[in-house]
Amino acid sequence: MLKRTTISLFAIFVFLGVVLWSGCSEEDGESDLGVLRTIPTDAGAVVKIYDIEGLMLTLNKNSVIWQEFLRLKYMTEADRIMKTVDSVIKRTPIIGSILHKKEIAVSFHKHGKDKVSVLAGFCTTKKEATDLGTAISKNAKNKNFKFFNQKYDNVIIYVVCSQDNKEIAAFAYLKGFFVISHSKMLLQASVRHINNGSKITGGGKTLKELLAPAGRGSYASIIVNYKSLNEIFKSELNTQNYSSGIANFADWSVLDIKIDSKHIMCNGYTAYGKNDMEYLSVFEGQNETDNDFLKYLPSKTICYSSAGISDMPTFKDKYINFLKARTTYTQFNNFENAFEKEYKVKLRDEIYKLFTTRVTEFTCDYALAGRGSDNYTAAELEDEDAAKQFFTGLLKEYCQKRKTEYSKNVTELISVKGKKYYVCQCPFIKKIIPMYFGNLFSGEYECFVIFNGKIIFAKNTAAIREYINAIENGKTLDKNANYENFKDLTVSESNVSCYTDITYSFEKIMSYLSAQNAAQCRNEKTRLNPFRNFSLQYGKADSKSRVLTTFALQYTDRFDSERAVSWITPVDSVVRGKPQVLRNEKTGEKIVFIQDETLKIYLFDKDGKRLQMNKKQLAEPLKGEATAIDYYGNGNVQYLFATDNFLHLINQKGEYIDNFPVKLPAPLSAEISVFDYENNGNYRIFAPCCDRKLYVYTKDGKMLDAWTPFQTNDNIITPVQYFNINTMEYLVFADNLKTYILNRRGEVRINVTDNFPKSKNSLFYAEQPSGEEYPYFVTTGSSGEIKRIRMDGSCRGGITSKHYSANHYFVAADINQDKKNEYIFTDDKLLEVFTNTGEIVFSCILDSKITSKPLIFNFPSGTRIGVVCAGENKIYLYDSKGKLCKGFPLNGATEFSISKLDNKDKFSVLTGGNENFLYNYHIE
C-alpha cells in the first residue's frame, strides 16, 4: 500500500541521511550507462554526483534544510564524512584535481541482516588512479592506519584498517573505473560486476530511456530500483507493518534533484514493466486528472493517497490483469463470488460503474479534540442517486438476511448547518476500497454517507460528523495555511498523489520503523518537526511507458493555526468582542458567551455546541462583558450584561428573568460593574450613564434605595472598580478630568485634588510600595504618563519621559512574579513593558496595529501577555521576557480568553476570526 510506502520512504531518507546532492550539469544523458557500470546488481538507489566541490560549497552556504539535517544526532557521521572529504580535498591538491568535475556514482545496498553499505565509483585514468591511491595511502599512514593489498578476481584491492584490524575502507582500479567502499565484500561485488561486463540490475533499454532526459540543470540524478530498494527498507522498518507495496509498485525511477534553501524537489520519470506486474501499470491509458480533491478534504488532513482515473473501464481491465499477474486474483475472485452468492450482484461491475474520476484515502488528526485520528475514503460518484439506491439496497438485504431492523443500521446526523444526513452502518463494505483499487489503499470501514456527489467511508458516525462539519464550515485542506505554503511544490494534475504532514504523522511514521530507528527519531523529534511536508506524485505515462514523477520535501518552522484548533463552531456573522468563559461555581460547568455583529447572543458548551437557547437577538451591541450570577440562590447561574440603554438578565434558554430587560435613565457612558461585596448573592450593579450620574441597581433590576445617584462633572469614561485594602473599601472611577474615590454608600472617601486629563483606555491599579505606609492608585494620563494617586488626594507624575497617543492602552500587573507590578503599554504597533521604577523590561514592534488592551494570563509556569492585531487576523501571546510563546501567533481578530475548558492537560484559547466562526485552540 503506497500510503505506508510514502511514509516509510521519508522515514528512511531521514534515518539513512542519504546524500542525494550535486552541482549542475548541462549535458544530455549518456548513450550508455557509463559510470553506472561500477554498480553491482543489487543496488537499491544510486546517485550520480557531478561536482563534489561545488556540491559542498552550495550546501554549506545556501541550504538550510541540509544544515538542519546535519544537526540531527544520527546524521553526525554523515557530517563528519563530508567534512573529512572536504578537508582532504583542500589539504591534498592531487585528490581535488582528480575529483574535479568527475561524475561519481554512489550506490546503496543491503548488507547482512540489518545494515546498508555504500559504494562510490567514477571513471578515471590509470595515472590518476595511481596518484589517488598514493594520496589515500599517505593520509592513512599519517593517521596510523594499516594499509595492505590483496588480489581478487585478477584485480589488486587495497584495504585500509585500524590498528585493531577493523576494515575502514577498500578501493581498487580496473578497466578505467576507480571504486571505493567501506565494505570490502561490496567492493569485491563491484569488481566481479565490472569484470563480467554486467549491466545494472534489469537496466538495459528501460534505464537508458529514463536516463536520457535526466541531469539537465539539476543538482543530481537519483536512480531507484524498486525491487532492491524494498530489500533495503526491510531492515529499517517494523516488519509487522511492512508491506511489499514498494517492490510491486514500479520498476525504475530516475529523478533530477534540486535543493533550495528549504526545499528538496525531485522531478523525472518512473517506468513499469510490460508484464502487468507493477501497480503503476494499472494507470496506463489514463489521462491526468485535476487535484481538486483538496477542496473536499478537511483542513486537519495529515496524509492522503489519491488515485485519479479518467477512464474507469480501462482501469478495471488493467487492474484485473495486474491481480492475475501477481497471483492475487484468486483472493479477489473468491471475495466476488461470495458476495455475488449472498447478494445476487456482481460487485465489480457496480463499483466501477458508480465510482468516477477520484478515489482518495485520507487521515485526519483530531488529537486536540480528544479523538485521536480518523481514517476515511472519499470516492466521487457518477450518479449520486444510483449509488444511494445501490448501497442502501444492499444494506436492506443485509438486514433482512440477519433479521435485524434496517432503521437500527441508519443514523440520522444533523450537521452544524442544520442539514440532515443518513449514515449507514454496513459491515460488508469493510475492505471494498483496497479490494477494487489496490495497494494504494489500506482502510477498513464500517459505515458510509452520500455527501455532495461523493460516498464517504469511515469507521463510525462520529468520524463522519467531524468530516461533514469541517467541509460545511469551509475548513478544507486547500485553504490550510501550511498546505497552501507547500502546494506550489506539487503538480496540479496527477494519476497517483500521496502526501504526508510529517509533524502530525510522526507517530504513524514511527509505527513503521524498527524499534531502534523509532527510538532514535523520537529522541530527535524537536529537530525533525520542521521537516514538515512530503509528497510523491505520478502522472500520465508517455509513449515509452514513462510516468512523470514529482517528489517534494519542505522544511518550515511555520506554525499551522488550523492544527491547533480543537473545535470551531459557526455563527451567523463575525464574532463581536471577546468570547467569555463563564463558570457555574456550584457545578464547575463552563459555558462560552459571545455576541456576533448581527447583535445575536450565543451560549456554547465546552464542546462547542450551542446551548438550548440557540441564539438571542438583541437590538444593541454589548457594553462590556457579561457576569454569571446566581439570581435565585439555588446554584443555577444566569447571565447579566448591558447594552447602551438596557440591563439584561437571561437564563441558559435565553429567557429574561422577572422584570428584565431594565431601561436605564440614560445611555451608558462606560461599562457596568457588578460586585458581591460579602459573597452572599447581594449583588450591586453600577451603571455610569450619559446624564453624568452613577446609578446602582440590585440584582432584580431595581435602583438601590440606599444610593443617591452620584453626580460627576462630566460623563464617566471608566467602569467603577472596587478595592478592599487593609479592610478599607474604595470605589474608584473617572471622567475626562477628575478621578472619584468613594465608599460603598456613595460618599467621597478621598478627595482627589490634583486632576489631570484621564486616558480612556486605562483602569486603576492599587499598589503598596515597600517602605511606604499607605498604598496608592496607579493609572495613566491621556498622553501615557504614569499617575499615582495617594491617600491624601495628591497625585504624583510619571516615572519615564515616554509619551504615547491618547489611544494607548495601559495595564499594571506582576508579570515576573517579584510581587511588584510592571507597567504594560500598547500603542499603535508597539508593545512595551517597564518596571515600576521606569526601567525597560522589553519592547517589540508588531507588523500591524494592536487593537486590544494587553491581556494578562497567569499560568503555573508564569504570566503571559496577550495582544490582538485584528487587521492581520492574528493574536499573540508573549512571556515575561518578551518572547513569543510556542504556537503563536494564531488566527484571530478579537480579544481572547484562555481557560481549561474541555481538556485537563491543555488550555483553550477562545477567539473570533475575520470569518463567521468561534475558534477553540488548544495550547500546552
N, C-alpha and C positions, 0 to 999 in steps of 0.2 A: 504494500500500500504506500502510495507516494507521499502522503502527508507525513507518515512516520519517517519515510526516507529523507524528505527535505529537512525535517527537524534533526535527524541523525547526521545529515550532511554538514549542517552548521556545527553541531557538537564536535565532529571530527576535525573540521577546519580549525576550530578553536584549540582543541586538545593537542593536535599534532603541530600546530603553528607552521603549516606548510608554507614555505617561501615561494610565492607564486608571482614574482615581480621581475621586471627587466626594463632596459632602456627602450628606445624607439627603433623601429626598422621600417624602411621604405621599400624593401624588396618584396617581390612576389614570392609565393610559396615555392618550395623546391620541386623539381621534376621527379626526384626520387626521395627516399627517406633520409638520406644524408646522415647527420649525427645521430639520428634516432636508431641507426643500425647498432649502436652500442647497447641498446636497452634489451635485456632479457624478456622472454615472452610472458612473464607473469606480472609485469608492471601494472599497478592499479591506476596510477596517474603519472604523467610525465610533463615537465615544464621545460620549455626552451628559453634560456636566458641569452640575450644578445649583447649586453654591455654591462658587466658586473660593476665596473667603476661608476658608470652613470647611474646604475640602479641604487647603489649605496648613497650616492650624493643626493639623489632625488628623495629617497626615503628618509634620510636623516634631516633634510631641510624642510620638506613640504608635507609629509604625510602624518597627520595627527593620528589617523587610525592605526598606522604601523607603530608609531611611538607608544600608543596605548596598548597594543598587542605585546610589546616588549616589556611592559610594566607588570604583566601577568607572571605569577611565580613560575608556572610551568613553561614559560617562554624564555626563562633566563638562559637556558642552554643555547637556544637559537640565537639569542642576543650575543652571547659570548662567542659563538662561532662566527657570526657576522663581523663582530669587532676584531676577532683574531685574523680573519681573512683580510679585512681592510688594513689592519696593521702590517701583516706580512707583505701585502702588495706595496704599501708605502715604503717599508724598510728594504724590500728586495726588488729593485727595479726590473730584474730579469723576469720575475714572475708577473709583474704588472704588464710588461711589454708583451709577454706571451699571451696573457688572458685578454689583452686589449682588443675589444670588438669581436671576441670569439663567441660563436654560438655554443652555448652549453646546454646539454640535456640533463635534467635532474629527474630521477625516477624514484618511485616509492613502491616497495614490495613487502608482501607478507614474509615475516621471518620468524620461524618457530611458532609456538602456540599463541603468543600474545604480544609480539613485537613487530615493528616496522623498520625495515632497513632502507637506506638511501644510497643511490649510486649517481655519480656525475661523470659525464663523458663529453669530449669535444674533439674536433678534428685539429691535427697539428702535424708539423714535420718531425722527422726523426731527430734533427738537431735541437729543435725547440723542446721535444720530449726529454732529451738528454739533459739539457740545461735546466729544465723544470725539475727533473728527478734529482739533479745535483743540489739545487737550491732547497728542495724539501729535505734531502738527507742532511744538509748542513744545518738547517733550522732544527731538525730533530735531535742531532747530536749536541747542539747548543743548549737544548733543554734536557740533556742527559737521557734521552730516549734511546732505545736499542734500534738498530737498523740492520736488516738482513734481507737476502733474496732467496727465492726458490723457483724451480722450473715447474710449470703446469701447462699441459697441452702444447708443448714446444714454445711456450712464452715465459719470459722471466717476470715473476711477480715480486715486487718489493713490498716489504712489510715493516711498519713502524710499531714498536711495542714499548710498553712502560718497563720500568726496572723489575717489576714482578711478572713480566712476560704477558701482560694483558694486551691484546691487539688493539691498537688505536686506529690505524688506517692501513689500507693496502692499495697499491696502484700498479699500472702496467701500461706499456705502449705496444700496439700491434696494428698493422695494416692502416696506418695513418690516423689512428684513434688513441687518445690518452684517456684512460678510465681510472677512477678512484672511488673508494668506498670505505666506510668504517667497518664493513663486514667482508672478510676475506672470501667467505663462501659466495657472497653475491658477486664479488669481483670475478671469481672463477666462473660463475654462470655467464657473466658478460664475455669473458674470454672464449668460452665454448661457443657462445652465440655468434660472436664475430667470426671465429674460425670456420664455423659451419655455414656462414653466409645467410643465416636465418633472417627473416623479417619480423618486425614487432608483431606480437600476437594477433592473428586474424586480420592484420592491417591490409596489406595489398592495395588493390584499387580503391576500396572504400575509404581507407585512411588517407590516401593521396588526394582523393576528391575533397575530403574535408579540410586538408591542409592547404589546398590551392588558394583559397581566398584569405587565409589566415596571416597574421603578422603585419598587417598594414597599419602603420601609425599607432600601434598598441604597445603596452608595456611587455606583454608576453603572450605566449600561446600555451594554454593548458590542455593536455590531451588526456581524456578519461576513457579507460576501458571498463565498462560497467561490470563485466563478469569478474575481472580481477579485483576491482575496487570493492566488490561485495566481500571478497575474502579478507581484505584488509579491515573492513568495517566489523567483521565478526569478532575480531579480537578486542575491539574498543567498545562494543555495545553489550548491553544486558541481553544475553541470548534468549531469555524468556520473552522479551518483547521484540526480538529481531524478526524482520520479515525479509523474504527473498525478493522483495519488490525491486531492489536496486539491480540485481543480476538480470531480472526478467524485464526490466523497463526498456532498455535500448542497447545498442551495440557500442558505438563510439560517440564521443563529443570532442570537438576541437573549438576552444573558445579563446578569443583575444581578451587580455586583461588590461583594464585601465584603472589607475588608482588616483583619485583626487585626494584632497585634504581629509575628507571624512566619508568617502565612498569607495567601495570596490565594485567595479562593473565588469561583467564578462559577457561578451557577445560572440556568437559564432553559429555553428551548425551541429546537429546531432543526427546520426544515422541509425537506422534499424535494418535488420536483415530482411531478406525477401522470403523467408520461410515462415512468417507469421508467428515467430517465437517470442517477439518482444511486444510489450503492451503498447508502445508508441505506434506500432503498425496499424492499430485499430482506427487511428485518425487519418489514415491515408485517404485522400479524396475529399477531405473536409476543408471547407473554407474557414479562415479565421473569423471568430465572432467577437463582437464588442464586449469589453469587460464592464458592461453596465450593471452587472450583478452586484457591484459595490453599493448600489443605491438601495438594495433590499437586504443588506447585511447590517446588523446592529453595530453601533459605534464601538461596542465593547468586544467585537470580534478579535480574538488573539491569534487565530490561524485559520486558513481555509485551503481547500483543494477544489478546483473547479474544472469541469470539462465543458468546452464549447463544441457543440455538434450541429453543423449546418444541414447535414443530410442524415436523418436518423435511420432510414432503411439501409444505407451503405454501412453506417456504424454497426448496425445489428449483424449484418453478414460478416464484416471484418472481425467483430468481437467473437462470434461463434467459431470462426476459423482459428482465432487466437486460442480459445479454450481447447479446441481439438488438438492444436499443435502442442499445447502444454500438457496434454493428457488430463486436464481438469474438467473436460466436458462431461465425463461420467457423473461427477457430483452435481453439476448444473442440470443435466438431463434427469437425474433421479429426483431432484427438487421439483422440476417442472412436472414430471409425471405424477408425483404425489399430489401436487397442487391441483392438477387437472382432474385427477381421480376424485378429489374431495369437492371441488367447486365447479367442475364441468366447464372449465375455461382454460385456454392456453395462455398463461400469464405473459409469456414473451411477446405475443402479438399485441396484447393490450398495453403493456408498458411502453413499448417502442412506438405505439400509435398515439398514446396520450401525452408522453413527455416530448419536449422540444427544446432546442437551442442551448439550454444551460442546465447542468446539474452541479450543485455546489454543496460540499460538506464543510461545516464551519463549527468552531468552538467559541463560545462567549464566556468571559470571565465575570462572575458575579460574587467574587470572594468578599468584596467590601459590603455587599448586602447580606452576607452570611449564608450564601447559597452555593459557593464554590463555582464550578464550571458546568455548563450545559452544552451538549453536542446536538447539532441539527443537520438536516439536509433539506435544501430547497430545490425543487425541480419545477422549471417553467412548463406550463401546460398548453397544449394545442387547443383544447376545448375545456374550459373550466366546468361547465355543466355536465359534460360527458364524463369527466374524471370524478366528479362528485357522485354521479349516478352509479358508476362502476364500483368505486371503493365502498360507498355506503351499502350497495347491493351485496358485496362480499361480506360486509360486517353483519348484515341481517341474516345471511345464510349461515355464517359462523355462529351467531346467537341461536338460531333455530336448531342447528345440529346439536348444540350443547344445552338446549332447553333453558337459556337464560334470556332475560328481558333486554331487548335492544336498547331501551332507554337507559339502562344501567351502564351501558358502554358508551354513552354520549353525554358529554358535559357541556352545559351552556356557559360560555365565557363572555363577560361584558368588559370591554376594553376601557381605557381611560377616556376615550372619546364617546363612551356610551354605546358603542356598536356591539351587536350580538354576533358571536361566532360559535360554532359547534365543533368541539374536539372529540374525535372518535378514538376509542381505545381498541386497537387491533393487533393482538399478539402475532398474527400470521404475517405481518409486514416486517418482522424483525430484521431480516437480512436481505431484503429485496434490492437495496441500492448496491451494495458490493457484489451481489449475485449477478445483476444485469448491467453494471457499469464498471466492474473490475476493481483491481487492487489499488486504484487511485483513492478508493473509499474504504472505510472500515466500520462505520457507525452501525449500531443495532438500535432499533426503535420500537416503540410500543403504541404510539399514537400519532395522529396526523390532523391537520386542519387545512381546508381550502381557503386561501387568503390572497387576494389581489392577483389572480391569474397564476398562482403557484400552489403546489402542495408542499406543506412544511411538515417534515417528520421530526419527532423529538421523543424523549423518553417519558415525559409526563406533561400534564396540563399546566403545571406551574411554569415549566420552561417555555411553553407556547405562549402563555400570558406575558412573560417577560419579553419575548420576541415581538409580539404584536404591539405592545405598549411602546417599545423602542421605535418601531417603524412609524407608528401613528404620531409619535412625538417628533418625528423628523430627525431622530438621533441615529444616523446611519454612518457606515464606515467611510463613505466618500466625503463626508463632512468632518470626520475626525481630524483634529489638528495634527496629530502625529502622522497619520496616514497621508494627509494632504502634503505634508512636508517630504514624503517619501515617494509618492506615486509618479513624480516626474522621472524617476529612475526605472520605471516599469514601462512596458508597452501597453497600448490601449486595446489591442486585439490579440487573441491567443486561442489555441485549442486546449492547452493544459496550462493552468496557472495556479501556483502554490505560494503561500505567504505565511510567515511566522513573525509575530511580535515577540522577540526573544525575551525581553524583560518579563512580560506577563505569561510567557510559555515556559518559564525557567524550570519549574518542577516537572512539567511534561517532558522537556528535553532531558532532564536528569534521569527520568524513569527509563529512558532508552540507553543510557550509558552504563558501562560496567560500574560496579561499586567503587572501584579505585578512582576511575575517571570522574564519577559523580562527586566523590568526596573532594577531589582537587578543585573542581569547578565551584562547589559550594563555598569553599574557602576563598574563592576569588569573586564571589557574587557581586560585591560592590563595584569592582572594576569591570566586570562583564556587563553590567546593566546598560551602559551606554552603547554597547553593540546591539542596536535596537531592532532594526528591520531587516528581514531576509526574504528574498523572493526568487523563484525559479519559474520561468515561463517557456513554453514550447508553442511554436506557431505552425503555419502551413508548410507541408512538405513540397519541395520543388521537383522538377523532372528527374533529378538524380536521387530522390528519396532522402534529401537532406532537409532537416527541420530546423528552422530558425530558432535559436535558443538564447535566452537572456537570463543572467544571474545578477543579483544586486545585494550588497550588504552595506548598511548605513550605520555610521557611528554618530550618535547625537545624545547630548545630555539634556535635551529639551524635555520638560515635564509635560505630561499629557493630562490636562484637566479632566477629560472625559473618563479616564481610567479611575480617577478618584471619586467619581460620582457613585454614591451608594444608591440613591434613587433621585429621580426627577419627577415632578408632577406638573401637569399643565394648569394654567389659569386662563381666564378669558382675555386678559390683557397683561401688559408688563407689570411686574410686582412694583408696588409703590412703597418706598420706605423700608425700614428694617424688619425682616422676619423675626418675630419674638418667640422665644421658648417660654411658655408659662407652665407652672408646676402646681399640681394639687398637693399641698403639704401633707394631707392625711393619707392619700393613696400612693403618692410618689409619681402618679401619672403625669406625663408631659404632653402638651399639645403645642402646635406651631400656629401662630396667629399672624395673618397678613391682610393687607388691602392691595387691590390692583388699581390700575389707572382708570378703570371704569367705576371706581369707588365701591366695588364689592368687597365684603369681608369674607375670609375663608378661615376655617379651622381644619388642621390636618393632624392625624395621629403620628406616632413615631415612625410608622412605615410609609408615610406619605399619602395615606388615604384620607379623603375628605370625611369629616365627621357628618353626622346626620343632618346638621343644618345646611350642608352643601355650600350655600353662599348667601350672604346678607347684603342686599343693595342699600347703600346709603346715598344721601343727597349731597354730602360734603366730604372732603378729604379728612383723614385723621389729623388731629392736632396733638403731636407727641405719641406716646406709647400707651398700650393697654396695661391694665393691672388685674391680676386674678384676686378676687375677694370671696370670702365665704359669707354671703349675704344672709343666709338662714341659720348659720352657726351649726350646720349638720355635717360639715366635712366636704360638701359638694361645692365646687367653685363656680363663680360667674365672672364675666369679663366686663370690666369698667373702662371706658375710654371716652374721649371727647372729640367733637368736630368744632368748627368755628362757632356755632350757635347753640349746640346741644351737648348735654351729658347723656351717655348711653350706658345701659347695663343689660347684657343679654346672657342667656344660658347657652349650653352647648348645642341646643336645637335652633339657635338663632332667635329665640323668642325674648321679647322685652320683659323685664321684671317690674311688677307693680306699675308705678306711675311714670316709668321711663318710656321714651326719652324726655329729658327735662330741658325746657327752653331757658337759656341764660339771659340775664338782663341786657347784655351787650355782647358783641363778638369777642372771642378770646384774643388777648394781645400776646400771650405766651402759653406754653403748655400747662396743663393742670398738674397738680401734685397730690398724691394720696398717702396719708400717714395713718398708722395704727400705733399710737404712742405707747400704749400698755400691752400691745399684742393680745388684745381681748376682743377683737372684732368691732371695736368702736371707731370706725373709720372716719377720717376727716378729709374732705376733698377741697383743695384750694384752687380757685378759678380766677386768675387775673384777667380782667376784661378791659375793653377799649373805652370804657367810661372813666378810666383812671381809678378804678376801685378793685379791691381784692375781696372776693366773696368766699365764704366757707360753707360747704354743704355736708350733710350727714349721708350715710350710705343709702338712705331711702329717697335721696334726691331733694330733701328739704333744706332750706337755709338754716344754719346753726343759730339758735336764738341767742346764745351767749356771745356771739361775734357780731360786732358792728362793722359793716363793710369799711375796710381801711382805705382812706383816700391818699393817693400819691400825687406828686407834682406833674407827672407825665405818665404815659402808658408804660406799664411794667413790661420789660423785654426779656427777663429771665424767669424760669419757673421758681416757685418757692422751694427752698431747701431747708431741711430740719437737721439740727445738730444737737447732740447731748454731750456736753464737755464738762467733766468734773461735776456731774449732777445738775449743771445749769443747761437750760434749753434755749435754743435760738432758732428763730425763723428768719432766713436771710433771702433777699431778692433785691432787684434794682430796676430803676427806669433808666433813661438815657444818661442822666447826670447825677443821680443820687442813689446811694445804697441805703437800704432799710434793714434794721435788725430788731425784731420784735420778740415778745414772749408768746406763749400759747393763747393768751387772752387778747392778743392784738395790741398790746401796749408796747411802746418803744422801750427796748431793753438797752440798746446802745445808740446814742445819738451820733451819727457819723458826721463830723464837722468838716472834713476835707473831702469835698466832692470832686469828681473827675468824669470825663466822657467815658462811659462804660462800653466795653466790647460786647456786642450782641451774641457772640459765639463762645463765650467763656463763662463757666459757672464759678462758684466759690468753693474753696477748699480750706479746711481747718488745719492749722499746723501749730505745734508747740515746740519751739526750738529748745535745745538743751541749754541750760544755764539761764533761761528766762522763766519768770514766774507765771506769766499769762500767755495764753495762745493768741493767735491772730487768724484772720481770714485772708486768703490769697486769691486774687483774680487778675485780670489784665484790663488796661485801658484800651481805647479804640485804636491806638497805634501799636499795641502789643507790649507796652511797658508793664512790668510787674507792679501790682499794687497790694500792699499789706495793710489791712485794716485792723487796728489794735482795739483792745477792750475799752480804751478811753475815747474812742471815736476818731482818733487821729489816723492819718494814712501816710505811709512811707513809700517812697518811689522805688524804681526798679533796680535790679542787680546787674543789668547789662545795658549797653547803649544801642542794642539791636532794636530795629523798628520794623513792624510788619504792616500790611494793609489793614483796613478796617474790617475786612472779611476773614481775618485769620481765625484759627481755632486754637484753643489752649486747654490743656488738661494737666493737672498735677497728680502724680502717682509715684509710689515707691517701686521702681522697675528693677532695681538691683538688690533689693531686699536688705538695705542697710538701715532701715527704719527712718529714712529721710526721703522726702519727696524729691523727684526730679520734675523738671518743667518741660512739657512736650508741646511743641508748636507745629502746626501745618499752615502753609500759606502758598497758594498757587501750586507749584510743583515741589515745594520744599518741605521736608520733614526734618526737624531739629530737636535735639534733647539737650538740656542743660542741668547741671546740679543746682541746688537751691542757693548756691553761692555764685552762680553765673559761669561756671566752667563748662565748656562744651563736652558732652558725652559722645555724641555722634551727629552727623549731618549728612543727608543724602537728597539728591535731586532726582525725581522720577521723570519718566518720559512724557507724562501728561498731567493735567491739573488734578490735584487731590480734591475730591468733592465731599469728603466727610470729616467729621471731627476725629481725632485719634481715638481708637477703640482699645480699651485696656482689658487684657485677658490674663488671669492668674492660673498657671499650671503648676503641678508639683515640681516640674523642672525649672520654673522661673516665670517671670512676667513677660508677656508679648504685647506688641503694639500693632494694631491693625489700621490700615487706611484703604480708601476706595478711590479708584480713578475711573469714574463712570464713562468718561469719553472713550476710553480704550477697552471698556468692559473687563477690568482687571481688579482683583482685590489682593492686597499684600499683607503679610504678617512678618514683623521683624522681632528679633530677640533684643535683649537689653543692651547689646553692643552694636546694634545696627545691622546685623547680619540677617539676610533674608532667610526665613525658615524653609525647611525642606518641603517641597511640593508646591511652593508659592512662586509666582502669582497664580491664582486660579481665576477662571472666568466668573465675573460677577459685576453688577453695576449698582448695587445698593449696599448700605451698611449691613454688616453681617453679625450673626450670633454664633457662638461656639458653645456646645453643650454635649454631655454624654447622653445622647438622645436614645439610640437604639442598639448600642454596642458597648459593652462594659470595658473593652480594651481600646476603643478608638473614640475620638471626639468627632462630633458632627459640626461642619461649618455650613450654616444655612444662609443663603443669599438669593436674590433675584438677579436675573441677567437682562440683556437687552432683547431677549425673546420672551415669549409668554410662558415662562417656566419658573418654578421654585426648585432650587438645587440643594441637595444634601450631599456635601463632600465628606469623606472620611479622612482624617489625618491621625497620625500616631502621637 
